[in-house]
Amino acid sequence: QLVESGGGSVQAGGSLRLSCRVSLDTYDRAFMAWFRQAPDKEREGVASIGKDGDTAYAESVKGRFTIALDNAKNTLDLQMNSLTPEDTGVYYCAGRLGKATHCSGGKCSTVPTSLRVDDYNYWGQGTQVTVST
């Protein structure tokens, strides 16, 4: 239901555009995201977007990466610019069906988007991105 494409190898400073074909129910879809996982590291959220357009980015990619959701084409894209070797990893498209709630200090609220791995219940197979010096 989530199929990524666009990965590859690029030199530092270059750009890549990842795309994910989304086949999830639009009505119940809360938010979408891109995650990445480098060798011997935990999977981390890179960028996310909610159904109302709210976005969130990891600090390490702010100003360089842009996430975009095209509901008409059912695609989730990630434009990556000024790539560095630290951006190397397998990139995963992820989706959340149903609302997600975060709690803090005894108060809970529905979140418009998220970079937490455990907030996502649908995952693609991943696409490799390699940035060389």
N, C-alpha and C positions, 0 to 999 in steps of 0.2 A: 503493500500500500504506500510505501515511501521508497522511491528509487532515485539515488543520487547519480550525478554525472558531472564532468568538468574537472576532475582532479588531474594531476600531472606533476611534472617537474619544471621548476623555474629557478632562475638565478635570483639572488637577493636583490631587492629593489623592484622586482617585477610584479606582475599582477596575474590573478586568476579569477575566474568567475565560476562558482559552483551553482548547480541547479538541482532541484529536487522535484520530481513529479509526485504530486500529492493526490492520493485517492482516499481521503478520509471525509466523513460526513461534515459538510460545511456548517450545518446548523449547530451541531454539538461540539464543534472544534473550538477550544478555548484559546490556545496559542501554539505557535510553532517555534522551532529553534534550530540552530546549528551548534553541535558539540564537536570537540576534537579530543583525540587521545594519542599522545606521544608514547614511544616505547618506554615501558617501565614506569609510566605515570598514570594517574587516575584520569578518567574522562572528565573534561571540564566544559562548562558552557561558554560559548563564544559570543553568540548573539541570539536574541529572541524577539518575537513580535506577536502582539496580541491581535484579536479579531477587530479591535477598534483602532489599531495602528500603533499602540504603545510599543516602544522598543526598549531593549536593555542590551548593553554590551559589556563584555569583560574589559577591565581597565587596560589590559595589554593590547587590545585591538581598537580602542576608541580612536576615531579620527582616521583609521585606515580601512576598516571593514564596514560594509553597509548591507543590511538585511532588507529584503523586499518580498512581499507576498502578493502574488497576482491571483486573485480569486477567480477571475474570468478564465485564465489559462491553467489554473490549479498547479501553480509552480511556486516554489520557495527558492529564492536566489540569495547568494552571498557573494558580493563583490569584494575581493581582497586586493588591496593595493599596498605598495611599499613592504612587500613580504620580506621576512627575515628567516634565518634558519630555525629560530625558535617557534615559527609557525608550522613547522613540519609535523605531520601526524595523519592519522586517519580521521576524516571529517564525516560526521553523521548528521543526517537530517532527523529531526524528532518532532512528534506531535502529541498534543494533549487533547483528549476528548473528555468533556465534563469539567466542571469548575474545580479549581485548586484553591485550597485554603491554607494560609500560613498563620501561625499563632506565635505571639510574643507577649510576655508579661501577663499572661492570662487572657489576652484579647486575641480573637481570631477574625480574619477578614479574607475575602476572596481576592486573589491577585490577578491583575490583567495580563501578566506575563512572568516568566521565570527562567533562571539559568540553573536551576537545581535539577540534577539528573533524575531524582526520584519523583519529580513532578510530571514526568513524561511516560506515557503508556504505549507509544508506537515509535519504532525505530527503523531507519533504513539499514542497509548492509554496510554502508561506509564507502568512502572514496579516498584514495591516498593522495596527499599533497606533500611534495618534497621540495624544500627550498635549499639550494646550495650556495656556497660563498663564491 
